[in-house]
């Protein structure tokens, strides 16, 4: 419900696409200021809270970490600052995203190979001969990151 003084947390959640627990969490960590309360104890939010929450949610949708979002919020709150800091933050996030995508593509290739090998060698047979299960049960000291897969490396 919308109070005479602003938005309740439920309305704010609906209008911004955030859950009520997420809004409370953002308040707890200082991303969203703690709102005033009605005599009944209910939180009351204004238009600025709504806009800030949309900014935070969109930043999170882009995959920025909470710490990065804090920096972006601080930059947004300093309209006279040079936007180079925002660009640098986004550039760093882009580099990290591309690194993760590269790892995911290597993982995809490895999984494709596992599935193809299973189709060719053991599908329909007993699980004790399954190449997928055999690979997953590999030596414990072998890291499981895509670039170091024991049997199905990206170089194959």
C-alpha positions in Angstrom: 0.0 0.0 0.0 1.1 3.6 -0.6 1.0 5.7 2.5 0.2 9.4 2.5 4.0 10.0 3.1 5.5 7.5 0.6 5.8 3.8 -0.4 5.7 0.8 1.9 8.4 -1.8 1.5 6.0 -4.2 -0.4 5.1 -1.5 -2.9 8.7 -0.5 -3.3 9.7 -4.2 -3.9 7.0 -4.6 -6.6 7.9 -1.3 -8.3 11.6 -2.0 -8.4 11.7 -5.8 -9.0 13.5 -6.4 -5.8 12.4 -8.7 -3.0 11.6 -7.4 0.5 14.5 -9.3 2.0 16.8 -7.8 -0.6 15.7 -4.3 0.3 16.3 -5.0 4.0 19.7 -6.4 3.2 20.7 -3.3 1.1 19.6 -1.2 4.1 21.7 -3.3 6.5 24.9 -3.0 4.4 24.3 0.7 3.8 23.5 0.7 0.0 20.1 2.0 0.7 19.6 4.5 3.6 17.4 3.4 6.4 14.0 5.0 5.8 11.8 6.8 8.3 9.1 4.8 10.0 5.5 5.5 10.6 4.2 5.4 14.2 3.1 1.8 13.4 6.7 1.0 12.7 6.3 0.4 9.0 9.1 1.7 6.8 8.2 4.5 4.4 10.2 5.1 1.2 10.3 8.0 -1.2 11.0 8.6 -4.8 14.7 8.9 -4.2 14.8 5.5 -2.5 12.9 4.0 -5.5 15.4 5.5 -8.0 18.4 4.4 -5.9 17.0 0.9 -5.6 16.5 0.7 -9.4 20.0 1.8 -9.9 21.3 -0.8 -7.5 19.2 -3.6 -9.0 20.3 -2.7 -12.6 24.0 -2.6 -11.4 23.5 -6.1 -9.9 21.8 -7.2 -13.1 25.0 -6.3 -14.9 26.9 -8.5 -12.5 28.6 -5.9 -10.5 29.6 -7.1 -7.0 28.2 -5.4 -3.9 31.5 -3.6 -3.4 31.4 -2.3 -7.0 27.8 -1.2 -6.6 28.8 0.7 -3.5 31.4 2.5 -5.6 28.9 3.2 -8.4 26.4 4.5 -5.9 29.0 6.8 -4.5 29.9 8.0 -7.9 26.3 8.6 -8.8 26.0 10.6 -5.6 28.8 12.9 -6.7 27.5 14.4 -10.0 30.5 16.8 -10.5 33.1 14.0 -10.4 34.8 12.9 -13.6 33.1 9.8 -14.9 36.5 8.1 -15.6 36.1 6.2 -12.3 32.8 4.7 -13.5 34.3 3.8 -16.9 37.3 2.2 -15.2 35.1 0.2 -12.9 33.0 -1.0 -15.9 36.1 -1.8 -17.9 37.5 -3.9 -15.1 34.2 -5.8 -14.8 34.2 -6.3 -18.5 37.7 -7.9 -18.4 36.6 -10.2 -15.6 33.4 -11.1 -17.4 35.3 -12.0 -20.6 37.7 -14.2 -18.5 34.8 -16.0 -17.0 33.2 -16.5 -20.4 36.4 -18.0 -21.7 36.4 -20.5 -18.8 32.7 -21.3 -19.4 33.4 -21.9 -23.1 36.2 -24.3 -22.2 33.9 -26.0 -19.7 31.2 -26.3 -22.4 33.6 -27.9 -24.8 34.7 -30.4 -22.1 31.1 -31.3 -21.3 30.3 -31.7 -25.0 33.2 -34.1 -25.2 32.1 -36.1 -22.2 28.6 -36.4 -23.5 29.8 -37.4 -27.0 32.2 -40.0 -25.5 29.4 -41.4 -23.4 27.2 -41.7 -26.5 30.0 -43.4 -28.4 31.3 -45.7 -25.6 29.0 -46.5 -22.8 25.5 -45.1 -23.1 22.9 -47.6 -22.0 25.6 -49.7 -20.2 26.2 -50.1 -16.5 27.3 -47.1 -14.6 30.5 -48.7 -13.6 31.7 -48.2 -17.2 30.4 -44.7 -17.7 33.1 -42.4 -19.0 31.4 -39.4 -17.4 31.4 -40.9 -13.9 34.9 -42.2 -14.4 36.1 -38.7 -15.3 34.4 -37.1 -12.3 36.0 -39.7 -10.0 39.4 -38.7 -11.2 42.4 -38.0 -8.9 41.5 -35.6 -6.0 44.6 -33.5 -6.6 43.4 -32.5 -10.1 41.8 -29.1 -10.0 38.3 -29.0 -11.6 38.6 -25.7 -13.3 38.0 -25.9 -17.1 41.5 -24.9 -18.1 43.0 -27.8 -16.2 40.5 -30.7 -16.8 42.4 -34.0 -16.5 40.9 -35.8 -19.5 39.1 -33.3 -21.7 41.2 -30.2 -21.9 40.2 -27.4 -24.3 43.3 -28.3 -26.4 41.8 -31.6 -27.5 
